[in-house]
Amino acid sequence: MVGCVIIHNDSVIGEGFTSPYGSHHAEVNAIASVKNQTLLKGSTLYVTLEPCSHFGKTPPCSDLIIKHKIPNVVIGCTDDNPEVAGKGVEKLKANGCNVILGVLENECRTHHKRFFTFHNKKRPYIILKWAESADGFIAPSLRNEQKPVWITNEASRQLVHKWRAEEHAILVGTTTVLEDNPSLTVRSWTGQNPIRIVLDRTQKLPSTLQVFNDEAQTISISSNDINFDANVAHQIGEFLFNNNIQSVIIEGGTTTLQTFIDENIWDEARLFKGPIQFKDGVKAPQFKGNLISEEALDTDILKFYKNDL
């Protein structure tokens, strides 16, 4: 979401952020929040992303800024969307606005990393996530029930639900759905459920499974949608892009995760290491990445990786 703050005489008089898809942009909400609208003519508007200049789901924000005669606009980074891409800045300047561009640009681009990945790479921002035992397995060899075998503690599992609420979609493979029967929803956190993406090559998953309940939208990807014999991760990325999915957490098993790793189609990886030992089972993915941080969550270790390629 874009963030916007309006300043008058060193005081904040308005602020706003992007409403849900199809509704008001940050600038609209910030301007509407200003109680004394006459102050706008002597104010500075700060916004993390270049104001739009085209008619989409909403009218152009640059036109609204010009309408209220806001004299100064400070922009964190330009919009890579071809429909904007500098046109908002040009329109503001052409109508007398003093525009300052590139303030805290790296921070703003990091904040909008999902948006930029979507438009520049034509795929969603991809987060790999898995938990592995102390001896390097993501699941034991034998299961007694059709449900997850927990490797991490309750705090770690709650954090995962928070992450789900922050992303557009979550993706798992057929084996994970059959063995764990997960719901893939936000249950231990307050937030919106992600869209559930299920890989079901031969369309063999029964509709009675929890991923097909009415708690969240579910999209199945079968051999009717992609060719599962080559470049599967690339094709999934393209499929999700065509379905307007801006970010996705890959929570599948080793086979699904390894597919994205081997094709180098990922942006972040979040790896939990629990204290439990299986001694045998499904090996965790073979993985190399740039370690960004490592922290302890009670009995668990959480590592964050970034893909610099």
VENTARA-V357658 format. One record per backbone hydrogen bond with DSSP energy under -0.5 kcal/mol. NH is the residue of the N-H (numbers start at 1). CO is the residue of the C=O. E is the energy in kcal/mol with one decimal. If there is no record, write none. Layout:
nh:NH co:CO e:E
nh:NH co:CO e:E
This chain:
nh:4 co:16 e:-2.5
nh:5 co:46 e:-2.4
nh:6 co:14 e:-3.2
nh:7 co:44 e:-2.9
nh:8 co:11 e:-2.8
nh:11 co:8 e:-1.3
nh:13 co:6 e:-2.6
nh:13 co:11 e:-0.5
nh:14 co:6 e:-1.3
nh:16 co:4 e:-2.4
nh:18 co:2 e:-1.6
nh:19 co:24 e:-2.7
nh:23 co:20 e:-2.1
nh:29 co:25 e:-2.1
nh:30 co:26 e:-2.6
nh:31 co:27 e:-2.7
nh:32 co:28 e:-2.3
nh:33 co:29 e:-1.2
nh:34 co:31 e:-1.2
nh:35 co:33 e:-0.6
nh:37 co:35 e:-0.9
nh:39 co:36 e:-1.8
nh:40 co:37 e:-1.2
nh:41 co:38 e:-0.9
nh:42 co:39 e:-1.8
nh:43 co:40 e:-1.6
nh:44 co:7 e:-2.4
nh:45 co:72 e:-2.9
nh:46 co:5 e:-3.4
nh:46 co:44 e:-0.5
nh:47 co:74 e:-2.6
nh:48 co:3 e:-2.0
nh:50 co:77 e:-2.0
nh:56 co:54 e:-0.7
nh:56 co:58 e:-2.2
nh:62 co:52 e:-2.4
nh:64 co:60 e:-1.1
nh:65 co:61 e:-2.2
nh:66 co:62 e:-2.2
nh:67 co:63 e:-2.6
nh:68 co:64 e:-1.9
nh:69 co:66 e:-1.2
nh:70 co:65 e:-1.9
nh:71 co:69 e:-0.6
nh:72 co:43 e:-1.3
nh:73 co:98 e:-2.5
nh:74 co:45 e:-3.1
nh:75 co:73 e:-0.5
nh:75 co:100 e:-3.1
nh:76 co:47 e:-2.5
nh:77 co:48 e:-0.9
nh:80 co:78 e:-0.5
nh:84 co:81 e:-2.8
nh:85 co:79 e:-0.7
nh:85 co:81 e:-1.0
nh:87 co:84 e:-2.9
nh:90 co:86 e:-2.3
nh:91 co:87 e:-2.3
nh:92 co:88 e:-2.1
nh:93 co:89 e:-2.5
nh:94 co:90 e:-2.5
nh:95 co:91 e:-1.0
nh:95 co:92 e:-0.6
nh:96 co:93 e:-1.8
nh:97 co:92 e:-2.5
nh:98 co:71 e:-3.2
nh:99 co:97 e:-0.9
nh:100 co:73 e:-2.6
nh:100 co:98 e:-0.5
nh:101 co:99 e:-0.5
nh:102 co:75 e:-1.7
nh:103 co:75 e:-1.3
nh:104 co:102 e:-0.5
nh:105 co:102 e:-1.0
nh:108 co:104 e:-2.3
nh:109 co:105 e:-2.8
nh:110 co:106 e:-2.2
nh:111 co:107 e:-2.3
nh:112 co:108 e:-1.9
nh:113 co:110 e:-1.5
nh:116 co:112 e:-2.4
nh:117 co:113 e:-2.3
nh:118 co:114 e:-2.3
nh:119 co:115 e:-2.0
nh:120 co:116 e:-2.9
nh:121 co:117 e:-2.4
nh:122 co:118 e:-0.6
nh:123 co:117 e:-0.7
nh:125 co:246 e:-2.8
nh:127 co:125 e:-0.5
nh:127 co:248 e:-2.7
nh:128 co:126 e:-0.5
nh:128 co:268 e:-3.1
nh:129 co:250 e:-2.1
nh:130 co:270 e:-1.7
nh:132 co:272 e:-2.4
nh:133 co:137 e:-3.4
nh:134 co:276 e:-2.7
nh:136 co:133 e:-2.1
nh:138 co:282 e:-2.9
nh:139 co:282 e:-0.9
nh:141 co:280 e:-0.6
nh:147 co:145 e:-1.6
nh:150 co:148 e:-0.7
nh:157 co:153 e:-1.9
nh:158 co:154 e:-2.2
nh:159 co:155 e:-1.9
nh:160 co:156 e:-1.8
nh:161 co:157 e:-1.4
nh:162 co:158 e:-1.8
nh:163 co:159 e:-2.3
nh:164 co:160 e:-2.2
nh:165 co:161 e:-1.6
nh:166 co:162 e:-0.7
nh:166 co:163 e:-1.1
nh:167 co:163 e:-0.7
nh:167 co:164 e:-1.0
nh:169 co:247 e:-1.1
nh:170 co:195 e:-2.6
nh:171 co:249 e:-3.1
nh:172 co:197 e:-2.0
nh:177 co:173 e:-1.7
nh:178 co:174 e:-2.4
nh:179 co:175 e:-2.8
nh:180 co:176 e:-2.5
nh:181 co:176 e:-0.6
nh:181 co:177 e:-1.4
nh:187 co:185 e:-0.9
nh:191 co:189 e:-0.6
nh:195 co:168 e:-2.5
nh:196 co:217 e:-3.1
nh:197 co:170 e:-3.4
nh:197 co:195 e:-0.5
nh:198 co:196 e:-0.5
nh:198 co:219 e:-2.6
nh:199 co:172 e:-2.3
nh:200 co:198 e:-0.7
nh:200 co:221 e:-2.9
nh:203 co:200 e:-1.4
nh:209 co:206 e:-1.5
nh:212 co:209 e:-1.7
nh:213 co:210 e:-1.9
nh:216 co:213 e:-0.6
nh:219 co:196 e:-3.5
nh:221 co:198 e:-2.9
nh:222 co:220 e:-0.6
nh:223 co:201 e:-2.2
nh:225 co:222 e:-2.0
nh:226 co:222 e:-1.8
nh:228 co:226 e:-0.7
nh:230 co:227 e:-1.0
nh:235 co:231 e:-2.2
nh:236 co:232 e:-2.6
nh:237 co:233 e:-2.5
nh:238 co:234 e:-2.1
nh:239 co:235 e:-2.7
nh:240 co:236 e:-2.9
nh:241 co:237 e:-2.1
nh:242 co:238 e:-2.4
nh:243 co:239 e:-0.9
nh:244 co:241 e:-2.0
nh:245 co:240 e:-2.7
nh:246 co:244 e:-0.7
nh:248 co:125 e:-2.6
nh:249 co:169 e:-2.0
nh:250 co:127 e:-3.4
nh:250 co:248 e:-0.6
nh:251 co:171 e:-2.6
nh:251 co:249 e:-0.9
nh:257 co:253 e:-2.6
nh:258 co:254 e:-3.2
nh:259 co:255 e:-1.5
nh:260 co:256 e:-1.3
nh:261 co:257 e:-2.2
nh:262 co:258 e:-3.2
nh:263 co:259 e:-1.6
nh:264 co:261 e:-1.0
nh:265 co:260 e:-2.5
nh:266 co:264 e:-0.7
nh:267 co:126 e:-2.7
nh:268 co:126 e:-1.9
nh:269 co:305 e:-2.0
nh:270 co:128 e:-3.0
nh:271 co:269 e:-0.5
nh:271 co:303 e:-2.7
nh:272 co:130 e:-2.5
nh:272 co:270 e:-0.5
nh:273 co:301 e:-2.7
nh:274 co:132 e:-2.4
nh:274 co:272 e:-0.5
nh:276 co:151 e:-0.5
nh:282 co:139 e:-2.4
nh:283 co:281 e:-0.6
nh:284 co:136 e:-2.4
nh:287 co:285 e:-0.6
nh:290 co:306 e:-1.7
nh:291 co:289 e:-0.8
nh:292 co:304 e:-3.2
nh:293 co:304 e:-1.3
nh:295 co:302 e:-2.4
nh:297 co:300 e:-2.9
nh:299 co:297 e:-0.5
nh:300 co:297 e:-2.2
nh:301 co:273 e:-2.1
nh:302 co:295 e:-3.1
nh:303 co:271 e:-2.7
nh:304 co:293 e:-2.5
nh:305 co:269 e:-2.9
nh:306 co:290 e:-2.2
nh:307 co:267 e:-2.3
nh:308 co:306 e:-0.7
